[in-house]
Amino acid sequence: MQFDALGETMTLKSILACGVAFCLSATPALAGTGNLYGFGDSLVDNGNIPKLTGINYPPPPYYQNHFSNGPVWLEYLPGLSGLGFKPSNDYAVGGAFSGPVNVFGQNFTNLENLPAPLGAGFTQPLPDFLQQVQEYAATGQRFGSGDVVGVWVGANNYFAALGILALNPTNPTQQITTAVTNVANQTAQGLSELAALGARQILLFNLPNLGSTPLFNTNPAQAAVANEITAAHDAALAQVAQEVHLQTGANVILMNQQFIFQELLANPAAYGKTNVTLACINTPSCVSASVAQQNQYLFWDQVHPTTGTHLLIAEYANSALQGVNSLSVPARLMTQGTEAFSSMLSQRIDALHEGVTGLQASLPGSAQLASNGASETDPFGMIPQNKLSVFITGAYNDGTRKNEAQANGFNYQIGTVAAGADYRFGPSVTAGLAFGYGTDHANVDQGGSVQAHAYEFGAYGAITQPNYFLNLRFTYAIDDFSGISRPGVLAGITATPSGNSFSAAADGGYVLHFGRIDAGPVAGFQFLQTNINAYVEQGDPALTQSVQAQTLSRTLADIGVAASTDLHIGNIALHPRIAATLNGRLTGNAGAFGSVFTDEPTVGLSTSYPNGPSTWGVLSASIAAQLADRLSATATFETTVAKSNGEDHMVSAGLRYDF
């Protein structure tokens, strides 16, 4: 069977030389943390056949030897995701089989090497998918933890099988079953080899209904057979993706082209398409039109998509990738909120050490010292003699987290208000309770946001002696996410999970007295844990995820020095303090959880929290001023030093009134 294309007669299987196409995608992004690589057939090939054969193939009006009228999805994805990419990262070759295919007793690796009428009859051997992986391995390179590998292969095996079946119609079911089994096994082998080379995130594309392509859509009987092959292939590929994930730990994100393609066919106008049945290259009014007009067609030729469709594919791929990589943000944000509330209790203890009771109104200005450990209290000064005091305080915190491998960065803003009371049980022992409300917000770097409300409870205690101090604090919060959102393609993605968090902290120090100056070592630790219940996203059905319950926990410690003194300016008593600590992570960010895309519920994915830095520094300075008999004011500034995953600052000011 032949058709006319490019003004010349080409065999059907020659034009099919690379697979199938369709549409997927949409989501903007910022800077990625790795590079993008591609393997497979013509749906990924960025013009590699001339480099291997010296033949100008496919010729114009095909775009620069691509099997389309412009770039393929792999070339669009870097601009959307921020992943690094250069043309040599694309190992895909048009016509590639998943692995060697036996045709009448001889093994072939590429559809284009088959003799007519099955293929183009190229004498220069062209590689299959497995050989492409071996070519990468031969370079001696390994994939980085932030790299993304795209794989799209399989359609050419079925085009060859159908061609062979037309020449030898014996046992058609067995021939097709054998083809599907071979594709699944060879794809699994290639994916496992990629994982062994370090690949941790793989975008694996299945096939849309082949019967909907211009090659088959005018013949209902052929279309039905092609769709049966597609269904068998896609079911087998889902099993492959899950098995490779379980065996290697790599996340294989299965891009469900059949589902996306069905959506596009059902509502083409929503995707900017006016024709989803004909091949643009065979339609004179289309092939002679501008690229923008050509892109109103779904298909460029009998089986390959237009570059506009490739852009949709890239958008879907990016949205799926960012969806997985942003799953850790809610728990990380809530941990920051827990630290913010714990820090407020620490500030209350500071006020007690400075001799302040009564109404407290803090007016913070900037970032909490995120992940700052526990030694935020001032050891210098005695607990006041009033037995009961009440307070109200408010704080605003912000900070940033950088992109890390498989974890999107974000910037956060946290507002917290709290009220409480403390009671003195003796001259040096005080305990208190506090209730708070926090609003936590994060803007995710690659698009999307997280908004949560925290209803918080805290308990704290302080022991102070002239030469040492010990402080304890505990917090618990019920967390309600009013909105987790990220971009989709036709619709946004949202979720409203719930959870809880708690923390425990202890810090202390020894005080040496040098006249009016008090100084000494300080140290502390803090344990934090955030739990988020399982939830299911809503929105674009090709991109929603079902996310398992998750727990993020970590233990921090710090050690350093602090100093303070007493000054008087007129009738105003001043209590300045400075501190410098080395902070560290003792147990890391423990915890991992699973998820699935709802349109591929059998393909599991895993998310681990980024560890972040192991050590960093903290510098702080504060001053308390007794302005009148019952009125005092405080101001504090803190900043992190040499924190590799971001930076945090805190500026606060407060007024306190004693009853």
C-alpha positions in Angstrom: 0.0 0.0 0.0 1.3 3.4 -0.9 0.3 7.1 -0.6 1.6 10.3 -2.1 3.5 12.7 0.1 6.0 15.4 -0.3 5.3 15.4 -4.1 6.9 11.9 -4.4 5.6 8.4 -4.0 6.7 6.8 -0.7 5.9 3.4 0.7 3.4 3.5 3.5 5.7 1.9 6.0 8.4 4.3 5.1 6.3 7.3 6.1 5.3 5.4 9.3 9.0 5.0 10.1 8.8 6.5 13.5 5.7 5.8 15.4 2.6 7.6 16.3 1.7 11.0 17.5 -0.8 12.8 19.5 -1.1 15.6 21.9 -0.5 16.1 25.6 0.4 19.0 27.8 0.7 22.4 29.4 2.4 24.0 32.4 5.0 26.8 32.6 8.2 26.4 34.6 11.4 28.1 35.8 14.9 26.8 36.4 15.3 23.0 36.4 18.0 21.1 38.2 19.2 18.7 35.5 19.3 17.9 31.8 16.8 16.3 29.4 17.6 13.3 27.2 15.5 11.5 24.6 15.4 7.9 23.3 13.0 6.2 20.8 11.6 6.8 17.3 10.5 9.6 15.0 8.2 11.0 17.7 11.4 12.0 19.6 14.0 12.3 16.7 15.3 15.8 16.1 16.8 15.0 12.7 19.3 12.2 13.3 18.9 10.1 10.2 21.0 12.3 7.9 23.8 12.3 10.5 23.9 8.5 10.4 23.2 7.9 6.7 24.1 11.1 4.8 20.7 10.9 3.3 18.4 14.0 3.4 15.5 12.2 5.1 12.8 13.0 5.5 13.1 15.7 2.9 11.2 19.0 2.7 8.5 20.0 3.4 9.4 18.1 6.5 11.2 20.4 8.9 15.0 20.0 9.1 14.7 16.2 8.8 12.1 16.0 11.6 9.0 13.9 11.1 6.9 17.0 11.5 6.5 20.6 10.3 8.6 21.8 13.2 10.3 20.8 16.5 9.3 17.7 18.4 8.1 17.7 22.0 11.5 16.9 23.4 12.8 20.3 22.0 9.9 22.2 23.5 10.1 20.7 27.0 13.3 22.4 28.1 11.8 25.9 27.5 8.8 24.9 29.7 10.7 23.1 32.4 14.0 24.8 32.6 15.8 21.5 32.0 19.1 21.8 30.2 19.2 20.4 26.6 21.5 20.3 23.6 20.7 18.5 20.3 23.2 15.7 21.1 21.1 14.7 24.1 18.6 13.3 21.6 19.5 9.7 20.8 16.2 8.8 19.1 16.1 7.8 15.4 13.1 7.7 13.1 11.9 4.2 12.4 13.5 2.7 15.5 12.1 -0.6 16.8 12.1 -1.2 20.6 14.7 -3.9 19.9 15.7 -6.4 17.3 12.7 -7.7 15.2 12.8 -10.9 13.2 11.4 -10.5 9.7 11.4 -13.7 7.7 14.4 -15.1 9.5 16.5 -12.0 9.7 16.8 -9.5 12.5 16.3 -5.8 11.9 16.6 -2.9 14.3 14.8 -0.1 12.4 11.8 0.0 10.1 13.7 2.1 7.6 16.1 -0.8 7.0 13.3 -3.1 5.9 13.0 -3.7 2.1 10.1 -2.2 0.3 7.1 -2.4 0.6 7.7 -2.7 4.4 10.3 0.0 4.7 12.6 2.5 2.9 15.3 -0.1 2.3 18.2 1.9 3.8 21.4 -0.1 3.7 23.1 1.8 6.5 21.9 0.1 9.7 19.9 2.4 12.0 19.7 1.8 15.7 16.8 0.5 17.8 15.9 1.7 21.2 18.2 -0.7 23.0 21.1 0.2 20.8 20.5 3.9 21.6 20.7 3.2 25.3 24.0 1.3 24.7 25.3 4.2 22.7 24.7 6.5 25.7 26.3 4.0 28.0 29.4 3.9 25.7 30.0 7.6 26.3 30.9 6.8 30.0 28.3 9.2 31.2 25.7 8.7 34.0 22.5 10.5 34.5 22.3 13.0 37.3 19.6 12.8 40.0 17.9 15.8 38.5 18.0 14.6 34.9 14.8 13.6 33.0 14.8 10.9 30.3 12.1 10.7 27.7 11.2 7.4 26.0 8.7 6.9 23.2 8.9 3.7 21.1 6.8 0.8 19.9 4.6 1.9 17.1 7.1 0.9 14.4 7.1 -2.7 15.7 3.4 -2.8 15.1 3.6 -1.2 11.6 6.1 -3.9 10.7 3.9 -6.6 12.2 0.9 -5.4 10.2 3.0 -5.3 7.1 4.3 -8.8 7.6 0.8 -9.9 8.4 -0.5 -8.5 5.1 2.2 -10.6 3.3 1.7 -13.7 5.4 -1.8 -13.7 7.1 -1.1 -16.9 9.0 -1.9 -16.9 12.7 -2.7 -13.1 13.0 -3.5 -13.2 16.7 -0.2 -15.0 17.5 1.8 -12.5 15.4 0.3 -9.5 17.1 0.6 -11.0 20.5 4.3 -11.8 19.9 4.9 -8.2 18.7 3.3 -6.8 21.9 5.2 -9.1 24.1 8.5 -8.3 22.4 7.9 -4.5 22.7 7.0 -4.8 26.4 10.1 -7.0 27.2 12.5 -4.9 25.2 11.1 -1.6 26.6 11.5 -3.0 30.1 15.1 -4.0 29.4 15.9 -0.5 28.0 14.2 1.3 31.0 16.1 -0.9 33.5 19.4 -0.1 31.7 18.6 3.6 31.8 17.8 3.3 35.5 21.1 1.4 36.0 22.8 4.4 34.3 21.4 6.7 37.0 18.0 7.8 35.5 15.6 8.5 38.4 12.8 10.2 36.4 11.7 8.7 33.1 8.8 10.1 31.0 7.4 7.0 29.2 4.9 7.6 26.4 2.3 5.0 25.5 0.3 5.0 22.2 -2.9 6.8 21.3 -5.5 4.8 19.4 -3.7 4.0 16.1 -7.0 3.6 14.5 -7.6 7.3 14.9 -4.6 8.2 12.7 -5.1 9.2 9.1 -3.4 5.9 8.2 -6.4 3.9 9.5 -9.3 6.2 10.3 -11.0 5.8 6.8 -11.2 2.0 7.1 -13.3 0.9 10.1 -12.0 -2.7 10.0 -8.4 -1.7 9.9 -9.0 1.0 12.6 -10.5 -1.6 14.9 -7.5 -3.9 14.6 -5.1 -1.0 15.1 -7.0 0.0 18.2 -6.9 -3.5 19.6 -3.1 -3.4 19.2 -3.0 -0.1 20.9 -5.0 -1.4 23.9 -2.8 -4.4 24.3 0.4 -2.3 24.0 -0.8 0.3 26.5 -1.9 -2.4 29.1 1.5 -4.1 28.8 3.4 -0.8 29.0 1.6 0.1 32.3 2.8 -3.2 33.7 6.3 -2.5 32.5 6.3 1.0 34.1 5.2 -0.4 37.5 7.7 -3.3 37.4 10.7 -1.1 36.5 9.7 1.3 39.3 9.5 -1.5 41.9 12.8 -3.1 40.7 14.9 0.0 40.3 13.2 2.7 42.4 13.1 5.0 39.3 9.9 7.0 38.8 8.5 6.1 35.4 5.8 8.7 34.7 3.6 7.1 32.1 2.1 9.7 29.8 -1.3 8.3 28.8 -1.5 9.3 25.2 -4.6 7.2 24.5 -6.6 9.1 27.2 -5.3 12.5 26.1 -5.9 11.7 22.4 -9.5 10.8 23.2 -10.0 14.1 24.9 -8.5 16.0 22.0 -10.7 14.1 19.5 -13.8 14.8 21.6 -13.1 18.5 21.9 -10.6 19.7 19.3 -11.5 23.3 19.4 -10.4 23.5 23.1 -6.9 22.6 21.8 -7.0 25.0 18.9 -7.5 22.2 16.3 -9.9 22.4 13.3 -9.0 19.1 11.7 -8.2 15.9 13.6 -8.7 13.3 10.8 -6.7 14.4 7.7 -2.9 14.6 7.2 -1.8 18.2 6.6 0.9 17.1 4.2 -1.7 15.5 1.9 -3.9 18.5 1.9 -2.7 21.2 -0.5 -4.4 24.1 1.3 -2.7 23.0 4.5 0.8 22.1 3.4 1.1 25.4 1.5 -0.2 27.4 4.5 1.8 29.0 7.3 3.0 26.9 10.2 0.4 28.5 12.5 -2.4 27.3 10.1 -0.8 23.9 9.7 -0.8 23.5 13.4 -4.6 23.6 13.4 -4.3 20.1 12.1 -3.6 17.3 14.6 -1.6 15.3 12.1 1.2 16.4 9.8 1.3 13.1 7.9 -0.4 9.7 8.1 0.9 9.0 11.7 3.0 11.9 12.9 1.6 15.0 14.6 2.2 18.6 13.7 4.6 20.6 15.7 1.7 22.4 17.3 0.5 19.0 18.6 4.1 18.3 19.8 3.9 21.5 21.8 0.8 20.2 23.5 2.6 17.0 24.2 5.4 18.9 25.8 3.0 20.9 27.9 1.3 17.8 29.2 4.7 16.2 29.9 5.9 19.3 31.8 2.7 19.6 33.8 2.9 15.9 34.9 6.6 16.3 35.7 6.0 19.4 37.8 3.0 17.8 39.5 5.2 15.0 40.8 8.0 17.3 41.7 5.8 19.6 43.7 4.2 17.0 45.9 6.7 17.5 48.7 6.0 21.3 49.0 2.8 21.1 51.3 4.6 19.2 54.1 7.7 21.3 53.8 5.6 24.5 54.1 3.7 23.2 57.1 7.0 22.4 58.8 8.0 26.0 58.3 4.7 27.0 59.9 5.4 24.7 62.8 8.8 26.3 63.3 7.2 29.8 63.1 4.8 29.0 66.0 7.6 27.3 68.0 9.7 30.4 67.5 6.9 32.5 68.9 6.9 30.5 72.1 10.7 30.9 72.2 10.2 34.7 72.0 7.8 34.5 74.9 10.4 32.7 76.9 12.9 35.4 75.9 10.5 38.0 77.3 10.3 36.1 80.6 14.1 36.0 80.8 14.2 39.7 80.2 11.9 40.3 83.1 8.8 41.1 81.0 5.3 40.0 81.8 1.8 41.1 80.8 0.5 42.0 77.3 3.0 41.3 74.5 2.5 42.6 71.0 5.2 41.5 68.6 5.4 43.3 65.2 7.8 41.1 63.2 8.9 42.4 59.8 10.5 39.6 57.8 11.6 36.0 57.6 11.6 33.5 60.4 15.0 31.8 60.8 13.8 28.6 59.0 15.3 25.4 60.3 17.1 27.5 62.9 17.4 24.9 65.6 16.4 25.7 69.2 18.7 28.1 71.0 16.7 31.3 70.4 16.2 32.2 74.0 18.1 34.8 76.0 19.8 33.2 79.1 20.5 36.5 80.7 18.0 37.8 83.2 15.7 36.2 85.8 12.1 35.2 85.5 9.9 38.0 86.9 8.1 37.7 90.2 4.5 38.1 88.9 2.9 34.7 89.2 0.4 34.9 86.3 0.7 36.8 83.1 -1.1 36.8 79.7 0.1 37.8 76.3 -0.8 38.2 72.7 1.7 38.2 69.9 1.8 38.2 66.1 4.5 37.4 63.5 5.2 37.4 59.8 7.8 35.1 58.3 9.1 34.5 54.8 11.9 32.6 53.1 12.9 30.7 50.0 13.8 27.1 49.1 15.8 26.4 46.0 15.0 23.8 43.3 16.5 20.4 44.1 16.6 17.1 42.2 13.0 15.9 41.9 11.8 18.6 44.3 10.6 22.0 43.2 11.7 25.1 45.2 9.3 27.7 46.6 9.1 30.9 48.4 6.9 31.2 51.5 5.0 33.7 53.6 3.7 32.8 57.1 1.5 34.9 59.3 0.9 33.8 62.9 -1.0 35.2 65.8 -1.1 33.6 69.3 -2.4 34.3 72.8 -1.6 32.6 76.0 -0.7 32.7 79.7 2.1 31.5 81.9 2.5 30.9 85.6 5.5 31.1 87.9 5.7 28.1 90.2 8.8 29.4 92.1 11.5 32.0 91.8 13.1 30.3 88.8 10.4 28.0 87.2 7.7 29.1 84.8 5.3 27.2 82.5 2.8 28.4 80.0 0.2 27.5 77.4 -0.5 29.3 74.1 -3.1 29.0 71.3 -2.3 30.3 67.8 -3.6 30.6 64.3 -1.4 30.6 61.2 -1.8 31.3 57.5 0.9 29.6 55.4 1.4 30.4 51.7 3.9 29.2 49.2 4.5 30.1 45.5 6.0 27.0 43.8 8.8 27.8 41.4 7.5 25.9 38.4 4.0 27.1 38.8 1.3 26.6 41.4 0.7 27.6 45.0 -0.1 26.1 48.4 -2.3 27.8 50.9 -3.0 26.4 54.4 -4.5 27.4 57.8 -3.0 26.0 61.0 -4.8 25.9 64.4 -2.1 25.7 66.9 -1.6 24.7 70.6 1.7 25.1 72.5 3.1 24.4 75.9 6.4 25.7 77.3 8.5 25.9 80.4 11.7 27.7 81.6 14.2 27.1 84.4 16.6 29.9 85.1 19.5 30.2 87.5 22.2 32.8 87.7 24.6 30.6 85.9 22.5 28.4 83.6 19.1 28.1 82.0 16.9 25.4 80.4 13.9 25.9 78.2 11.4 23.4 76.8 8.6 23.9 74.3 6.0 21.7 72.6 3.6 22.5 69.8 0.7 20.7 68.0 -1.3 22.0 65.1 -4.3 20.9 63.0 -3.5 21.9 59.4 -6.2 22.6 56.8 -5.1 23.2 53.2 -7.6 25.6 51.7 -6.0 25.3 48.3 -3.2 23.4 46.6 -3.2 24.4 43.0 -1.0 24.1 39.9 -1.5 24.7 36.2 -2.9 22.0 33.9 -3.6 22.1 30.2 -7.3 22.7 29.8 -8.0 23.1 33.5 -6.1 23.8 36.7 -5.3 21.1 39.3 -6.5 21.6 42.9 -6.6 19.7 46.2 -7.7 20.4 49.7 -6.1 17.9 52.1 -5.8 18.1 55.9 -3.1 17.1 58.3 -1.4 17.8 61.6 2.1 18.7 62.9 4.0 18.9 66.1 7.4 19.9 67.5 9.5 19.4 70.6 12.4 21.6 71.4 14.9 22.0 74.3 17.7 24.6 74.6 19.9 25.7 77.3 23.2 27.3 78.2 25.8 28.3 80.8 26.2 31.9 81.9 29.5 33.5 82.8 29.4 37.0 84.4 32.0 39.6 83.4 30.9 42.8 85.2 27.9 44.1 83.3 28.4 41.6 80.5 27.0 38.1 80.6 28.2 35.5 78.0 28.4 31.8 77.5 27.8 28.8 75.4 24.3 27.9 74.2 23.0 24.7 72.6 19.7 23.1 71.7 17.7 20.6 69.6 14.4 20.6 67.9 12.3 17.7 66.5 9.5 18.5 64.0 7.0 16.2 62.3 4.3 17.0 59.8 1.6 14.6 58.7 -0.7 15.0 55.7 -3.6 12.8 55.0 -4.2 11.0 51.7 -5.9 13.1 49.0 -7.0 13.1 45.4 -6.5 16.1 43.1 -9.3 17.6 41.0 -9.1 19.2 37.6 -7.6 18.2 34.2 -8.3 14.4 34.2 -5.1 13.6 32.4 -3.0 15.2 35.1 -4.7 14.6 38.5 -3.0 12.5 41.1 -4.0 10.4 44.0 -1.5 11.0 46.8 -0.9 8.7 49.7 -0.6 9.9 53.3 2.8 11.3 54.1 5.0 12.1 57.1 8.0 14.5 57.1 10.2 14.5 60.2 13.6 15.8 61.1 15.7 16.6 64.1 17.9 19.7 64.2 20.6 20.8 66.6 22.6 23.9 67.2 25.6 25.1 69.3 27.1 28.5 69.7 27.7 31.5 72.0 25.6 34.3 73.2 26.3 37.5 75.1 24.2 40.3 76.7 24.5 43.3 78.9 22.4 46.0 80.6 22.6 49.7 79.6 20.7 52.8 80.7 19.9 55.8 78.6 18.2 58.3 80.9 15.2 56.4 82.4 15.3 53.7 79.7 16.8 50.4 80.6 18.3 48.5 77.6 19.1 44.8 77.3 21.0 44.1 74.1 22.0 40.5 73.1 23.9 38.9 70.3 24.4 35.2 69.4 26.1 33.1 66.8 25.3 29.4 66.3 26.3 26.5 64.1 23.1 24.6 63.2 22.9 21.1 61.8 20.6 18.4 60.7 20.8 15.3 62.9 18.3 12.9 61.3 17.7 14.4 57.8 14.3 14.8 56.3 13.0 11.4 56.9 9.9 10.2 55.0 8.8 9.1 51.6 5.3 8.6 50.1 3.6 7.2 47.0 1.2 8.6 44.4 -0.4 7.6 41.1 -1.9 9.5 38.2 -5.6 8.8 38.3 -5.7 7.9 34.6 -2.9 5.3 35.3 -3.8 3.9 38.7 -1.6 0.9 38.5 1.7 2.8 37.9 3.1 3.9 41.2 5.5 6.8 41.8 7.5 7.6 44.9 8.4 11.0 46.4 11.2 11.6 48.9 11.8 14.9 50.7 15.0 16.7 49.9 17.6 16.5 52.7 18.7 20.1 52.4 22.0 21.3 53.9 23.7 19.4 56.7 25.1 22.5 58.4 24.6 26.3 58.3 25.2 29.3 60.5 22.9 31.7 62.3 23.6 35.2 63.5 21.2 37.1 65.7 21.0 40.4 67.5 18.2 41.6 69.8 17.4 44.4 72.2 14.8 44.8 74.9 14.0 48.3 76.3 12.1 49.1 79.5 10.4 52.3 78.3 8.3 52.8 81.4 7.1 51.0 84.5 4.8 48.7 82.6 5.8 49.3 79.0 8.7 47.6 77.2 9.8 47.1 73.6 11.9 44.5 71.8 13.5 44.2 68.4 15.3 41.2 66.9 17.2 40.5 63.7 18.4 37.0 62.6 19.9 35.7 59.4 21.2 32.4 58.1 24.8 32.1 56.9 26.0 29.7 54.2 22.7 27.8 53.9 22.9 26.0 50.6 19.2 25.4 49.8 18.0 29.0 50.4 18.2 31.8 52.9 16.1 33.0 55.8 15.9 36.2 57.7 13.8 37.4 60.6 13.2 41.0 61.7 10.8 41.5 64.6 9.7 44.3 66.8 7.4 44.1 69.8 5.7 46.1 72.5 4.9 44.5 75.9 2.7 45.9 78.7 2.7 44.5 82.2 -0.5 44.3 84.2 
